[in-house]
Amino acid sequence: MIEILQWSTLIVCGAAALSRIPNLVRRKNRSMFYVLALMTLATLLSIKGPYLVIDGLLGGTNLANLLLRFIIFGAIYFLGIRIANGFGDERGMRLIRGHAGSVFLALISAALLVLFAMMDTEGSSAGMATVSIKDERNGMLVEYYGAAGRAYPAYVCLVLLPAMLRAVRSTLPALLRISALLLAIGGLAVALSVLFPVVPPAIGFVEFVINYTAILCFVVGLALIWVAKVRAGRGARDRVERPAARR
C-alpha cells in the first residue's frame, strides 16, 4: 500500500510539473514549475529504490538524504511564496521572505549540516533507518536531524494556515475555497510531522500517510488555483466579447 501511495504521488507530481513546461518556456508563472519540479524530485528521493540508486552514485553515505532535506526546503519556500501571494497574505509573505524566515532557514540549515557531519552515515539507507540503529549516539543524532528537517516546513505551513482558513470561510469562488481547504490540510499534515518521534513503531506507516497526504493536497490545491485562474480569464473575455458582438 505504501509503495502504491509513493509511486502514485510521484506520477501526479511529475505530470503536474510537465504540464507547466510551456509556461516555463514562455517565462510565465515560473514559480509554479519550480514548486512542482522540486516536489517531484523530493518524492523520487523518498522512494527506496530510486534513493538507493542515487545515493550509490553519490558515494553511499546518505548524501541523498541531506539533498532531499534541502530540496524540501526549496519546495516549501517557493510553495509558501506562491500561496501567500495568491491569497494576498502579506503577513505570511513577510514571515517567509523577511528577516525572521531567512534567519530561521539559515539556523535550521546549519543545524542539518552539523548533525549530518556528526553521524556515521556510511551505508545507503532510505530514511536513515540503518544509520539510526548503528549505536545509541547515532540513533539520537538521527532523531535530532529528522526534527531539524521537519522544522522549517512546519514553520512555513503554520505561518500560512490562518490565511488558508480565512479563505475557506470567505466568499471566494468555490474552486479557490476548495483549494484553500486542501492547502490547509496539507499544511496541517506537515505541521503534524514534528510529532513523528512520538509515533509508536507499530503504527509507523502513519508517517508515510501524513507525508504523502501533504504532497497530494498541495499539488491538487495548486492545480485548482490554476483552474480557477483559467476560468476567471475566460469569464472576463466572454464579458468583453458579448457587448462587442451585439454592436
Buried (B, 14 or more C-beta within 10 A) or exposed (E): EBEEBBBEBBEBBBEBBEBBEEBBEEEEEBEBBBBBBBBBBBBBBBBBEBBBEBBEEBEBBBBBBBBBBBBBBBBBBBBBBBBBBBBEBEEBBBBBBEEEBEEBBEEBBEBBBEBBEEBEBEEBBBBBEBBBEBEEEBBEBBBBBBBBBBBBBBBBBBBBBEBBBBBBEEEBEEBBBBBBBBBBBBBBBBBBBBEBEEBEEEEEEBBBBBBBBBBBBBBBBBBBBBEBBEEEEEEEEEEEEEEEEEE
